[in-house]
Amino acid sequence: MKPNITISRDSAYIDSPKLTAYYGNQKTDKETEEWLFIVTKNGKEVFSATNSELLEVSFGEGPKDLLIAGLAMYLTR
């Protein structure tokens, strides 16, 4: 099965049978209220990063840029 990639003005995600990666306004940090990047595997959250953390490694500020930054952080942890 091919991954489904969706990008909108407020979010971006990759959905595949192995994992889901999401960045956007639907998931926020409870303390800082920052938008989050989240990776889930088998329905369990396995990684998250705040907007501030993503901006430290991103070359842009759009949802697509921050999704890519989050994936890079997840893959290199």
MODELLER restraints for C-alpha pairs under 7 A, 6 or more apart:
rsr = mdl.restraints
at = mdl.atoms
rsr.add(forms.Gaussian(group=physical.xy_distance, feature=features.Distance(at['CA:2:A'], at['CA:16:A']), mean=6.90, stdev=0.5))
rsr.add(forms.Gaussian(group=physical.xy_distance, feature=features.Distance(at['CA:3:A'], at['CA:14:A']), mean=6.50, stdev=0.5))
rsr.add(forms.Gaussian(group=physical.xy_distance, feature=features.Distance(at['CA:3:A'], at['CA:15:A']), mean=5.56, stdev=0.5))
rsr.add(forms.Gaussian(group=physical.xy_distance, feature=features.Distance(at['CA:3:A'], at['CA:16:A']), mean=4.49, stdev=0.5))
rsr.add(forms.Gaussian(group=physical.xy_distance, feature=features.Distance(at['CA:4:A'], at['CA:14:A']), mean=5.64, stdev=0.5))
rsr.add(forms.Gaussian(group=physical.xy_distance, feature=features.Distance(at['CA:4:A'], at['CA:15:A']), mean=5.08, stdev=0.5))
rsr.add(forms.Gaussian(group=physical.xy_distance, feature=features.Distance(at['CA:4:A'], at['CA:16:A']), mean=6.40, stdev=0.5))
rsr.add(forms.Gaussian(group=physical.xy_distance, feature=features.Distance(at['CA:5:A'], at['CA:13:A']), mean=5.84, stdev=0.5))
rsr.add(forms.Gaussian(group=physical.xy_distance, feature=features.Distance(at['CA:5:A'], at['CA:14:A']), mean=4.57, stdev=0.5))
rsr.add(forms.Gaussian(group=physical.xy_distance, feature=features.Distance(at['CA:5:A'], at['CA:15:A']), mean=6.52, stdev=0.5))
rsr.add(forms.Gaussian(group=physical.xy_distance, feature=features.Distance(at['CA:6:A'], at['CA:12:A']), mean=5.56, stdev=0.5))
rsr.add(forms.Gaussian(group=physical.xy_distance, feature=features.Distance(at['CA:6:A'], at['CA:13:A']), mean=5.41, stdev=0.5))
rsr.add(forms.Gaussian(group=physical.xy_distance, feature=features.Distance(at['CA:6:A'], at['CA:14:A']), mean=6.55, stdev=0.5))
rsr.add(forms.Gaussian(group=physical.xy_distance, feature=features.Distance(at['CA:7:A'], at['CA:13:A']), mean=6.55, stdev=0.5))
rsr.add(forms.Gaussian(group=physical.xy_distance, feature=features.Distance(at['CA:7:A'], at['CA:64:A']), mean=6.59, stdev=0.5))
rsr.add(forms.Gaussian(group=physical.xy_distance, feature=features.Distance(at['CA:10:A'], at['CA:24:A']), mean=5.68, stdev=0.5))
rsr.add(forms.Gaussian(group=physical.xy_distance, feature=features.Distance(at['CA:10:A'], at['CA:25:A']), mean=6.15, stdev=0.5))
rsr.add(forms.Gaussian(group=physical.xy_distance, feature=features.Distance(at['CA:10:A'], at['CA:63:A']), mean=6.44, stdev=0.5))
rsr.add(forms.Gaussian(group=physical.xy_distance, feature=features.Distance(at['CA:11:A'], at['CA:23:A']), mean=5.54, stdev=0.5))
rsr.add(forms.Gaussian(group=physical.xy_distance, feature=features.Distance(at['CA:11:A'], at['CA:24:A']), mean=4.00, stdev=0.5))
rsr.add(forms.Gaussian(group=physical.xy_distance, feature=features.Distance(at['CA:11:A'], at['CA:25:A']), mean=6.46, stdev=0.5))
rsr.add(forms.Gaussian(group=physical.xy_distance, feature=features.Distance(at['CA:11:A'], at['CA:63:A']), mean=5.25, stdev=0.5))
rsr.add(forms.Gaussian(group=physical.xy_distance, feature=features.Distance(at['CA:12:A'], at['CA:22:A']), mean=5.96, stdev=0.5))
rsr.add(forms.Gaussian(group=physical.xy_distance, feature=features.Distance(at['CA:12:A'], at['CA:23:A']), mean=5.44, stdev=0.5))
rsr.add(forms.Gaussian(group=physical.xy_distance, feature=features.Distance(at['CA:12:A'], at['CA:24:A']), mean=6.42, stdev=0.5))
rsr.add(forms.Gaussian(group=physical.xy_distance, feature=features.Distance(at['CA:12:A'], at['CA:63:A']), mean=5.47, stdev=0.5))
rsr.add(forms.Gaussian(group=physical.xy_distance, feature=features.Distance(at['CA:12:A'], at['CA:64:A']), mean=5.79, stdev=0.5))
rsr.add(forms.Gaussian(group=physical.xy_distance, feature=features.Distance(at['CA:12:A'], at['CA:67:A']), mean=6.39, stdev=0.5))
rsr.add(forms.Gaussian(group=physical.xy_distance, feature=features.Distance(at['CA:13:A'], at['CA:21:A']), mean=5.40, stdev=0.5))
rsr.add(forms.Gaussian(group=physical.xy_distance, feature=features.Distance(at['CA:13:A'], at['CA:22:A']), mean=4.29, stdev=0.5))
rsr.add(forms.Gaussian(group=physical.xy_distance, feature=features.Distance(at['CA:13:A'], at['CA:23:A']), mean=6.27, stdev=0.5))
rsr.add(forms.Gaussian(group=physical.xy_distance, feature=features.Distance(at['CA:14:A'], at['CA:20:A']), mean=5.59, stdev=0.5))
rsr.add(forms.Gaussian(group=physical.xy_distance, feature=features.Distance(at['CA:14:A'], at['CA:21:A']), mean=5.16, stdev=0.5))
rsr.add(forms.Gaussian(group=physical.xy_distance, feature=features.Distance(at['CA:14:A'], at['CA:22:A']), mean=6.58, stdev=0.5))
rsr.add(forms.Gaussian(group=physical.xy_distance, feature=features.Distance(at['CA:15:A'], at['CA:21:A']), mean=6.60, stdev=0.5))
rsr.add(forms.Gaussian(group=physical.xy_distance, feature=features.Distance(at['CA:18:A'], at['CA:41:A']), mean=6.35, stdev=0.5))
rsr.add(forms.Gaussian(group=physical.xy_distance, feature=features.Distance(at['CA:19:A'], at['CA:39:A']), mean=6.88, stdev=0.5))
rsr.add(forms.Gaussian(group=physical.xy_distance, feature=features.Distance(at['CA:19:A'], at['CA:40:A']), mean=5.64, stdev=0.5))
rsr.add(forms.Gaussian(group=physical.xy_distance, feature=features.Distance(at['CA:19:A'], at['CA:41:A']), mean=4.65, stdev=0.5))
rsr.add(forms.Gaussian(group=physical.xy_distance, feature=features.Distance(at['CA:20:A'], at['CA:39:A']), mean=5.60, stdev=0.5))
rsr.add(forms.Gaussian(group=physical.xy_distance, feature=features.Distance(at['CA:20:A'], at['CA:40:A']), mean=5.23, stdev=0.5))
rsr.add(forms.Gaussian(group=physical.xy_distance, feature=features.Distance(at['CA:20:A'], at['CA:41:A']), mean=6.63, stdev=0.5))
rsr.add(forms.Gaussian(group=physical.xy_distance, feature=features.Distance(at['CA:21:A'], at['CA:38:A']), mean=5.71, stdev=0.5))
rsr.add(forms.Gaussian(group=physical.xy_distance, feature=features.Distance(at['CA:21:A'], at['CA:39:A']), mean=4.45, stdev=0.5))
rsr.add(forms.Gaussian(group=physical.xy_distance, feature=features.Distance(at['CA:21:A'], at['CA:40:A']), mean=6.57, stdev=0.5))
rsr.add(forms.Gaussian(group=physical.xy_distance, feature=features.Distance(at['CA:22:A'], at['CA:37:A']), mean=5.48, stdev=0.5))
rsr.add(forms.Gaussian(group=physical.xy_distance, feature=features.Distance(at['CA:22:A'], at['CA:38:A']), mean=5.28, stdev=0.5))
rsr.add(forms.Gaussian(group=physical.xy_distance, feature=features.Distance(at['CA:22:A'], at['CA:39:A']), mean=6.52, stdev=0.5))
rsr.add(forms.Gaussian(group=physical.xy_distance, feature=features.Distance(at['CA:22:A'], at['CA:67:A']), mean=6.82, stdev=0.5))
rsr.add(forms.Gaussian(group=physical.xy_distance, feature=features.Distance(at['CA:23:A'], at['CA:36:A']), mean=5.71, stdev=0.5))
rsr.add(forms.Gaussian(group=physical.xy_distance, feature=features.Distance(at['CA:23:A'], at['CA:37:A']), mean=4.21, stdev=0.5))
rsr.add(forms.Gaussian(group=physical.xy_distance, feature=features.Distance(at['CA:23:A'], at['CA:38:A']), mean=6.48, stdev=0.5))
rsr.add(forms.Gaussian(group=physical.xy_distance, feature=features.Distance(at['CA:23:A'], at['CA:63:A']), mean=6.50, stdev=0.5))
rsr.add(forms.Gaussian(group=physical.xy_distance, feature=features.Distance(at['CA:23:A'], at['CA:66:A']), mean=6.96, stdev=0.5))
rsr.add(forms.Gaussian(group=physical.xy_distance, feature=features.Distance(at['CA:23:A'], at['CA:67:A']), mean=5.58, stdev=0.5))
rsr.add(forms.Gaussian(group=physical.xy_distance, feature=features.Distance(at['CA:24:A'], at['CA:35:A']), mean=5.75, stdev=0.5))
rsr.add(forms.Gaussian(group=physical.xy_distance, feature=features.Distance(at['CA:24:A'], at['CA:36:A']), mean=6.29, stdev=0.5))
rsr.add(forms.Gaussian(group=physical.xy_distance, feature=features.Distance(at['CA:24:A'], at['CA:37:A']), mean=6.96, stdev=0.5))
rsr.add(forms.Gaussian(group=physical.xy_distance, feature=features.Distance(at['CA:24:A'], at['CA:63:A']), mean=6.65, stdev=0.5))
rsr.add(forms.Gaussian(group=physical.xy_distance, feature=features.Distance(at['CA:25:A'], at['CA:35:A']), mean=5.42, stdev=0.5))
rsr.add(forms.Gaussian(group=physical.xy_distance, feature=features.Distance(at['CA:27:A'], at['CA:35:A']), mean=5.94, stdev=0.5))
rsr.add(forms.Gaussian(group=physical.xy_distance, feature=features.Distance(at['CA:27:A'], at['CA:36:A']), mean=5.57, stdev=0.5))
rsr.add(forms.Gaussian(group=physical.xy_distance, feature=features.Distance(at['CA:28:A'], at['CA:34:A']), mean=5.31, stdev=0.5))
rsr.add(forms.Gaussian(group=physical.xy_distance, feature=features.Distance(at['CA:28:A'], at['CA:35:A']), mean=4.44, stdev=0.5))
rsr.add(forms.Gaussian(group=physical.xy_distance, feature=features.Distance(at['CA:28:A'], at['CA:36:A']), mean=5.32, stdev=0.5))
rsr.add(forms.Gaussian(group=physical.xy_distance, feature=features.Distance(at['CA:29:A'], at['CA:35:A']), mean=6.46, stdev=0.5))
rsr.add(forms.Gaussian(group=physical.xy_distance, feature=features.Distance(at['CA:29:A'], at['CA:36:A']), mean=6.47, stdev=0.5))
rsr.add(forms.Gaussian(group=physical.xy_distance, feature=features.Distance(at['CA:34:A'], at['CA:50:A']), mean=6.13, stdev=0.5))
rsr.add(forms.Gaussian(group=physical.xy_distance, feature=features.Distance(at['CA:34:A'], at['CA:51:A']), mean=5.90, stdev=0.5))
rsr.add(forms.Gaussian(group=physical.xy_distance, feature=features.Distance(at['CA:35:A'], at['CA:50:A']), mean=6.12, stdev=0.5))
rsr.add(forms.Gaussian(group=physical.xy_distance, feature=features.Distance(at['CA:35:A'], at['CA:51:A']), mean=5.50, stdev=0.5))
rsr.add(forms.Gaussian(group=physical.xy_distance, feature=features.Distance(at['CA:36:A'], at['CA:48:A']), mean=6.65, stdev=0.5))
rsr.add(forms.Gaussian(group=physical.xy_distance, feature=features.Distance(at['CA:36:A'], at['CA:49:A']), mean=5.72, stdev=0.5))
rsr.add(forms.Gaussian(group=physical.xy_distance, feature=features.Distance(at['CA:36:A'], at['CA:50:A']), mean=4.67, stdev=0.5))
rsr.add(forms.Gaussian(group=physical.xy_distance, feature=features.Distance(at['CA:36:A'], at['CA:51:A']), mean=5.83, stdev=0.5))
rsr.add(forms.Gaussian(group=physical.xy_distance, feature=features.Distance(at['CA:37:A'], at['CA:48:A']), mean=5.39, stdev=0.5))
rsr.add(forms.Gaussian(group=physical.xy_distance, feature=features.Distance(at['CA:37:A'], at['CA:49:A']), mean=5.22, stdev=0.5))
rsr.add(forms.Gaussian(group=physical.xy_distance, feature=features.Distance(at['CA:37:A'], at['CA:50:A']), mean=6.37, stdev=0.5))
rsr.add(forms.Gaussian(group=physical.xy_distance, feature=features.Distance(at['CA:37:A'], at['CA:67:A']), mean=6.79, stdev=0.5))
rsr.add(forms.Gaussian(group=physical.xy_distance, feature=features.Distance(at['CA:37:A'], at['CA:70:A']), mean=6.03, stdev=0.5))
rsr.add(forms.Gaussian(group=physical.xy_distance, feature=features.Distance(at['CA:38:A'], at['CA:45:A']), mean=6.89, stdev=0.5))
rsr.add(forms.Gaussian(group=physical.xy_distance, feature=features.Distance(at['CA:38:A'], at['CA:47:A']), mean=5.75, stdev=0.5))
rsr.add(forms.Gaussian(group=physical.xy_distance, feature=features.Distance(at['CA:38:A'], at['CA:48:A']), mean=4.40, stdev=0.5))
rsr.add(forms.Gaussian(group=physical.xy_distance, feature=features.Distance(at['CA:38:A'], at['CA:49:A']), mean=6.75, stdev=0.5))
rsr.add(forms.Gaussian(group=physical.xy_distance, feature=features.Distance(at['CA:39:A'], at['CA:45:A']), mean=5.87, stdev=0.5))
rsr.add(forms.Gaussian(group=physical.xy_distance, feature=features.Distance(at['CA:39:A'], at['CA:46:A']), mean=5.79, stdev=0.5))
rsr.add(forms.Gaussian(group=physical.xy_distance, feature=features.Distance(at['CA:39:A'], at['CA:47:A']), mean=5.17, stdev=0.5))
rsr.add(forms.Gaussian(group=physical.xy_distance, feature=features.Distance(at['CA:39:A'], at['CA:48:A']), mean=6.39, stdev=0.5))
rsr.add(forms.Gaussian(group=physical.xy_distance, feature=features.Distance(at['CA:40:A'], at['CA:46:A']), mean=5.53, stdev=0.5))
rsr.add(forms.Gaussian(group=physical.xy_distance, feature=features.Distance(at['CA:47:A'], at['CA:74:A']), mean=6.74, stdev=0.5))
rsr.add(forms.Gaussian(group=physical.xy_distance, feature=features.Distance(at['CA:49:A'], at['CA:70:A']), mean=6.89, stdev=0.5))
rsr.add(forms.Gaussian(group=physical.xy_distance, feature=features.Distance(at['CA:54:A'], at['CA:66:A']), mean=6.01, stdev=0.5))
rsr.add(forms.Gaussian(group=physical.xy_distance, feature=features.Distance(at['CA:54:A'], at['CA:69:A']), mean=5.80, stdev=0.5))
rsr.add(forms.Gaussian(group=physical.xy_distance, feature=features.Distance(at['CA:54:A'], at['CA:70:A']), mean=6.14, stdev=0.5))
rsr.add(forms.Gaussian(group=physical.xy_distance, feature=features.Distance(at['CA:57:A'], at['CA:69:A']), mean=6.09, stdev=0.5))
rsr.add(forms.Gaussian(group=physical.xy_distance, feature=features.Distance(at['CA:58:A'], at['CA:65:A']), mean=6.31, stdev=0.5))
rsr.add(forms.Gaussian(group=physical.xy_distance, feature=features.Distance(at['CA:58:A'], at['CA:66:A']), mean=6.20, stdev=0.5))
rsr.add(forms.Gaussian(group=physical.xy_distance, feature=features.Distance(at['CA:58:A'], at['CA:69:A']), mean=5.26, stdev=0.5))
rsr.add(forms.Gaussian(group=physical.xy_distance, feature=features.Distance(at['CA:59:A'], at['CA:65:A']), mean=6.87, stdev=0.5))
